[in-house]
Amino acid sequence: MIGRVIDTIGALWVLLTQGVVSKFRFNGDYWQWRTHTALHAKGAPEGRLARAHLAMEYARWAWRMRRLR
């Protein structure tokens, strides 16, 4: 349970740093690519809440990968 909380906090940090690096240009090249590759994959659920859930799962994964360094 505490591990999931730490992963969620880390995921929020990952999303924040990605936002800062991309200057929060969510219609820019990086975010368009990320949206099409991760969030619009074949069979991905529709809806804003489902996309937010997928984005958090990606960010948790990215956080765990950063910790492996």
Sine and cosine of phi, psi and omega as CSV:
sin_phi,cos_phi,sin_psi,cos_psi,sin_omega,cos_omega
0.00,0.00,-0.76,0.65,-0.02,-1.00
-0.91,0.41,-0.53,0.85,0.05,-1.00
-0.89,0.45,-0.63,0.78,0.03,-1.00
-0.92,0.38,-0.60,0.80,0.05,-1.00
-0.90,0.43,-0.71,0.71,0.03,-1.00
-0.89,0.45,-0.67,0.74,0.04,-1.00
-0.89,0.46,-0.61,0.80,0.02,-1.00
-0.93,0.37,-0.67,0.74,0.05,-1.00
-0.89,0.45,-0.69,0.73,0.05,-1.00
-0.89,0.45,-0.61,0.79,0.03,-1.00
-0.90,0.44,-0.65,0.76,0.06,-1.00
-0.90,0.44,-0.60,0.80,0.06,-1.00
-0.90,0.44,-0.69,0.73,0.04,-1.00
-0.86,0.51,-0.73,0.68,0.00,-1.00
-0.89,0.45,-0.63,0.78,0.02,-1.00
-0.90,0.43,-0.73,0.69,-0.01,-1.00
-0.91,0.42,-0.61,0.79,0.06,-1.00
-0.91,0.42,-0.60,0.80,0.06,-1.00
-0.91,0.42,-0.68,0.73,0.00,-1.00
-0.91,0.42,-0.72,0.70,-0.01,-1.00
-0.87,0.49,-0.64,0.77,-0.01,-1.00
-1.00,0.04,0.11,0.99,-0.01,-1.00
0.83,0.56,0.52,0.86,0.04,-1.00
0.83,0.56,0.50,0.86,0.09,-1.00
-1.00,0.02,0.99,0.11,-0.10,-1.00
-0.95,0.33,-0.22,0.98,0.10,-0.99
-0.99,-0.16,0.17,0.99,0.01,-1.00
-0.98,0.21,0.04,-1.00,-0.07,-1.00
-0.86,0.52,-0.73,0.69,-0.05,-1.00
-0.88,0.48,-0.76,0.65,-0.07,-1.00
-0.94,0.35,-0.54,0.84,0.08,-1.00
-0.91,0.42,-0.69,0.73,0.03,-1.00
-0.89,0.45,-0.72,0.70,-0.01,-1.00
-0.88,0.47,-0.66,0.75,0.00,-1.00
-0.89,0.45,-0.70,0.71,-0.06,-1.00
-0.96,0.28,-0.54,0.84,-0.04,-1.00
-1.00,0.09,-0.62,0.78,-0.11,-0.99
-0.98,-0.18,-0.59,0.81,-0.16,-0.99
-0.98,-0.22,-0.23,0.97,0.02,-1.00
-0.89,-0.46,0.50,0.87,0.02,-1.00
-0.92,0.40,0.37,-0.93,0.01,-1.00
-0.84,0.54,0.79,-0.61,0.02,-1.00
0.99,0.11,0.04,1.00,0.02,-1.00
-0.94,0.34,0.63,-0.78,-0.01,-1.00
-0.91,0.41,0.49,-0.87,0.01,-1.00
-1.00,-0.02,0.25,-0.97,0.08,-1.00
0.97,-0.23,0.48,-0.88,-0.06,-1.00
-0.91,0.41,-0.67,0.74,-0.01,-1.00
-0.91,0.42,-0.66,0.75,0.02,-1.00
-0.90,0.43,-0.64,0.77,0.04,-1.00
-0.92,0.40,-0.62,0.79,0.04,-1.00
-0.90,0.44,-0.64,0.77,0.04,-1.00
-0.89,0.46,-0.70,0.71,0.03,-1.00
-0.89,0.45,-0.63,0.77,0.02,-1.00
-0.90,0.44,-0.65,0.76,0.03,-1.00
-0.93,0.38,-0.62,0.78,0.05,-1.00
-0.89,0.46,-0.67,0.74,0.06,-1.00
-0.88,0.48,-0.71,0.70,-0.04,-1.00
-0.91,0.42,-0.62,0.79,0.07,-1.00
-0.89,0.46,-0.67,0.74,0.04,-1.00
-0.88,0.47,-0.72,0.69,0.00,-1.00
-0.87,0.48,-0.64,0.77,0.04,-1.00
-0.89,0.46,-0.72,0.70,0.01,-1.00
-0.89,0.45,-0.61,0.79,0.02,-1.00
-0.92,0.39,-0.61,0.79,0.04,-1.00
-0.91,0.42,-0.57,0.82,-0.01,-1.00
-0.94,0.33,-0.34,0.94,-0.01,-1.00
-0.96,0.26,-0.26,0.97,-0.04,-1.00
-0.88,0.47,0.00,0.00,0.00,0.00
